[in-house]
Amino acid sequence: MRISVFGLGYVGCVSAACLAARGHQVIGVDVNPAKVELVASGQAPVVEERIGELTAEMVGSGALRATTDTATAIRETDISLVCVGTPSAANGSLSTEYLERVAEEIGLALRDQPGRHTVVFRSTMLPGTCESLLVPILEKASGRTAGVDFGVAVNPEFLREGTSVKDFFDPPKTVIGELDPASGDMVAGLYTGLPGQIFRVPIAVAEMTKYADNSYHGLKIAFANELGAVCAALGLDSHRVMDVFLADTKLNVSPAYLRPGFAFGGSCLPKDLRGLVYAARRADVSVPLLSHVLPSNDEHLRRAFDLVAATGKRKIGLFGLSFKPGTDDLRESPLVELAERLLGKGYDLRIYDANVALSRLIGANRDYIEARLPHLGDLLSNSVDDVLNHAEVCVVGCKDPAVLTALDGSGDRTIIDLVRLPDAEERRQRPGYVGLGW
């Protein structure tokens, strides 16, 4: 394939050399003549393991060359990868200045380009940037229609500085945000034969994927560092603690708990987080991440309440009450907290949970619910249909089969989904359905 790569920094330089090594004909493009001259002479403009040798080899073979001329690069290629920087401003906002400039230059070059060219953005950008900002620039400059006369895709990179060449040839995954299938096909053709799963998704999903990855990486580092500080203050070897932690690939290093949903609760997580933060404070160790986990959890509960309030309706059916499906444990259940807030604001509430019967609650479980919802007996129903018939708004906090069946006949009632129902994707297209976080 004939490829032009715009921007010869880390991502662009590595992408250009690696694609050339895979048998493609590649033209590197940059506004900086010094970078272009370096590549043209077989030298990499960045310091990175293996990239110097690879660049020299590819330039020597004729598979890689470089230019400052956008029009020539577009005219002589079928697909362009845009790898320019998107630096942060002082206030944290993202600068799209370079993206906009390159998009306009490419658009102008496309005006006289025969055939269909595909423009692929590898730069990190916030969801909506491509379709709301860059595609209109491309269309205006070219006088053509995206998805018809030229292709557009977003293909975020997952290259780590220091191991970027290795990461290119052995990616954890390949993400292709496609404006149309033909655009996605062109991008997929660049990576044929490479390992890792390929995800072909809407453009905004691809844009957000990069932020999900990097935010989580930062979160993991901050978590490990705060835990290390607490361990050190308590006289423990944090690496021994983490060795044990990392051995659990069922819950700790796994997909467990990484699905957006409702707030957490129960007798362990809130209590133990409070205990660890208290121990850190006693040891005079600042743990801003850990100390904000519970406030973050409470904020998610507030979002659920606000969704109910936004309906303007007063008769609420709450389906689910225990903190975890299949149990009757109500201790620190976020659904109990939500019920308490709704009652406190005067909502007419009815509750169904097949696993919760007031007569069976004993010990700490009963003490907790008597303190938080002393009139639970008046709110609970053993009939899912009774609660459904009462409700103008159905707040769904469980996936009980009886509840799912009843919701199929919910009519025009508002449904606030806290658990992502099995048919959530379909329900999202209907009026009156609101998902929490999706």
N, C-alpha and C positions, 0 to 999 in steps of 0.2 A: 504494500500500500504506500502511496505517496503522502507524506505527513509534514506539516509545518508546525513548529513548536514556538509559541510566542512567550518570551521571557526566559532568559538563560541564567536564572538563579539556581538554587538547589534543586527544586522540583523540575524546572524546565531542562536544565542541563542533564540531570539524571534520566529524565523521561526520553530526551532526544537520543542520548547515547545508547540507552537500553533498547529502545525501539529499533534503532539502526542495527543493533546486535541481533535482533530477532528477524532480520531480513528485510526491513522496510527501508525505503528511501526517505531521508529526513532532512528538512531544512530548519535550522534554528534561526529565530528572529529576535532581535533586541534593538532598542533605541540607543544603547550604549555601544559605540564603535569599538571600545576597548575589549568588551566581552566578545563581540563578533570576531575581532582579529585574533583573540586567543583561541577560539574554537576553530577558526579557519586554519590556524597554524598547528592544530592538533593538541592544544592545551585546554584543560578544563578551567573555567573561570571560578571554580569553587574548590575548596580543599575537602576531599571526601575519599574514603577508602575505595580503591579500585577505579574511581571515575577518571583519573588521569590516564591510566593505561587504556581504558575502554574508549575514551574520547580519541586518543591518538590512533588507536587501531581502526576505529570507524571512519575517521577523517581520511586516514591513509588508504582505506579500501574504497573510498568514494561514496560510502553509504550515508555520510553525514557532512553537511556543509552549513555555512551560516551567512546571514545577510542582515542589513538594516532596512531592506526594501520590502514592505508589506505587500505591495501589489504583485511583485514577482513571486513571492512565497505563496500567495493565494493562487495565482495563475498556474503554478507548477505543481500544486498538490490537490488532493481530494478531501482532506480532513485537516483541521487545525486544532491544536491543543493550546488553550490559553492558560499560562502558568505564571501570570504576573502577581505581584504582591498586593495584599489587602491589609495594610498596617492599621494599628489602632490609633485613634486620636486621643488626646489627653483625657477626654471625658469617657473613654471606653468605646465610643462609637467606631464603626468600621469605615475606613476610607475606601471608596470604590472608584477613586479618580483614575487609577491606572486601567482598571477594567473598562470603564466607560470610554477611555481614549482608544484602547485597543479594539473595542467593539465597533467604534465609529470607523476606525481605519480599515478593519476587516469588511465592514458593511460597504464602504466606498469601493473596495477592491472587488466585492461580489457583484457590484452593479454591472460589470462587463464580463463576468465569469460565465463561460458556457457550462452547461450541466449543473448538477446539484452538488454543492459543497457542504460539508458538515462542520459546524463550529462547536467545539467541546470545551467547556470551562472546567479546569482543574483547581482554580484558585478557591480558597476557602471564603464562602460568603453566606450571609444569613438567608434563611428561607424566604423566598419571594423575590430575591434580588435578580435572578436570571429572567424570570418571566415578566416581572413588573418593570424592570429597569433596562436590562441588557437586550432582551429581544426587541423591544420598541426601538432602541438605538440602532440595532442591526437592520431592522425593517425600514426605518426612515432613511438611513444612509444608503441602503442598497436599492430601495424602491421595490423590494421583493417581500414575499410572505413566508415567514418561518413555518416549517413543517410541510410546506408545499414546494417552494422554490429552493430552499436551503434547509439543512437539518440543524438542530440544536440539541445539545445534551450537556449534562453535568456529570463529571467523573472525578469525585474527590480522591485525593491521594492519601495513602497511609504509609508514608516513607519517613523513617527516623533518621535524623542527621547522624552520620557515623556508620550507619548500616543501610543506607538508602538503596544502593545497588542490589544488595542481597534482598531487601524488602521488595524491590520491583519484581524480581524473578520468582520470589516466594511470598506472595501477598497473603494476608490473612483472609481477605475477601476482595471482591471487585464490585463496586457499586456504580450502576449506570442509571442516572436519571434521564429519562428520554421524553422529548417533546412528542415524538411519534415513533412507531416501531422501526422505521427505516433508519432514523438517527441512532437508535439503540443498537441496531445491527452493525452499523459502521464501527461503533465503539467496541462492541463485543469482538469484532474481528481483529482488533489490535492485540487482544490478550488470549487468543485461542491457544490452548495447550498449557496455560499457566495454572498452577494449583489454586485451591480456594474456591469457595462458592461464589457464584455470580448472582447479584441481585439487580433486577431490572425494575425500577420503581418510578413513581412520579418525580419530577424535577425537585420539588420542594423537599421531598423525603430524602433525596440524595444530598441536598444542601445541609439538612439538619443532621445527617448521619455523622459528619465530621465533627460537629459541635458536641454530639452525644459522646463520641469517642474521647475527645480531648478533655471534656468536662469530667468524665469518669476517671480518666488517667490522673488528672489533677486531684480529684477526690480521693483516689487510692493513696497517692503519695502523702496528702495531708493527713489521712487517717493513720497511715503507718508512722508518720513523724510524731503526731500527737500521742499515739499509743506508746511510742518509744520514749517520749518525754515523761509520761506518767510512770512507765516501768523504771526508768532511770531514777526518778525521784523516790520510788519505793524500793530501790535496791535490787531490781530484777534485770536479767538479761533479756532485752526486748527481742533479740533475734531468736532466742530459744522459744519465747512465747509465739512468735510469728511462724516458726517452723511447725509448731503444733497446729496453729490456725490454718496454715496453707495445706496441711495434710487432708483437710476436709474438703473434698471436691464435690460433695453432695449438696452442701448448703453454702459454704464460704466462697470457694472459687468455682463458681458454677452459675447457671442462669437463674438459680433460685432467688426469689424476691425482686427480680429485675423486670417485672411487668407493671406498668402504671396501673394503679387502682386506688382503693380507699386507704385511709390512714391505718397504721398498725396499732395494736393494743395487746391485751392479755396480761398475764401475771408475771411475765419475765422481761420482755423488752423494755417497757417504760421504767420499771423498777430498777433494772440493772444499769440502764443509761444514767438514771439519776444517781445511782450509787457510785458509778465510775466518775462522773463529773464532780460529785461531792469529794471523793478521794483526791482528785486532782487539785481541787481548790484548797483542801487541807494541806496538801504538799506544796502549795503556792506555785502550781503549774497552770499556765493559761492553755485552755483547750477550746478555742472558739468554734472549731468544727463540731466536736462532740457535744458541746454545750448548746448548739443550735439545732441538733437533730430533733429533739422533742418540740421546740417551737415550730420547726418546719412541719412536723407531723400535725400539730394543732392547726397550722395554716391550711392544710389540706382538708381538715375537717370543716374549717370555716368556709372553704369553697363549696363544699357540699350543702351546707346550710344556706349559703347565698343563692345557690341554684334553686332551692325550694322557694326562698323568699321572692326570687325574681318572677316566679309564676303568678304571683298575686292571689293564689288560691289558698284556702284555709284547711280543707279536709285532706289529710295526708294518710296514706297507707304505707307503713314501713315493713318491708319483707326481709327478715333477718334481724337478729339482735345479738347473738353471741359473737365473740371476737374472731372465731374461726369456724367455718362451716363444718357440720358434723359433730359439734360439741355443744354443751350447754354452759360453757364457761363465759360468764358475763363480766368478769373482773377487768376493768379498764378497757372494755370493748368500745371502740369508737362509735359503734352504732348506738350503744347506750348513751354515750355523750351527745350524739346527734339528737336522739329522742328527748334527752333532758333539755337541750337548747330549744327544740321545737315547742315543747310543753311550756317552757319559760316565756316564750313569745306568744303564747295563747293559741297555738295551732290545735285543731281537733284531730288527734292522733289515734290510729289503731295499728296494732302490731301483730304480725304473724311470724313465728319461728317454730318449725315442727319439733325442734329439739329442746325447746324451753317451755317448761311447765312450772308454775310457781310452787306447786305442791312438792316438786322433786328437788328444788334448790335447797342445799344444806350448807352449813359451815360458812367459810369465808365468802363463798359465792353468794349465799343468801344475804349475809351481812352487807356486802357491797351493794347489791341491788336495792335493798331496803333503804340504804342511805342515799342512793342516787335517784331511784324511781320508786318511791314508797307506794305508789298507786298502780304498780305494774299490773296487778290482777285485773284492774278495770280497763287496761289498755290491750291486754293480750287476747287473741282469739285463736281457737283451734281450727278455724275454718279460713282457708285462703280466700274463698269466694266472698265471705263476709267482709274481709278487709278490702278486697278489690271493689266490692259494691259501695263501700263507704267512701273510697278514695276519689278525689279529683286529681291528686298527684300520687303516683306510685314511686316510692323510693326503694330501689332494688339493691339489697345488700347481701344476697345469697343466690345460688343457682339451684335451689331445691327444685326437683322435677315438677312438683305440684305448682310451684310458683311460675315456672316457665310455661306450663300448660295454661294457667290462668291468664298470663300476660298476653297470650295469643288472642284472647278475646277482650283485650283492654279497651278497644274502641278508640275514642278520641281523647282518652285520659293522657295527661302528661306523664312520661316515664323518665325518671332520673336514675341513670344506670351507674352504680358505684363499683360494679364487678366485671364489666364488659360481658354482656350477655352473648351466648353463642351466635345469635343472629344480629349482633351489633352493627356489622357492616351494612346489612340490609336496612336495619332500623334507622340508621343515620340519614337515609334518604327520605324518611317520613317526617311530617311535621309532628311536633310534640315530644320527640325523643331527644334527650340530652345525655351525653356520656361525660363522665368525670375524667378528663385527661385524654380523650380521643374523639 
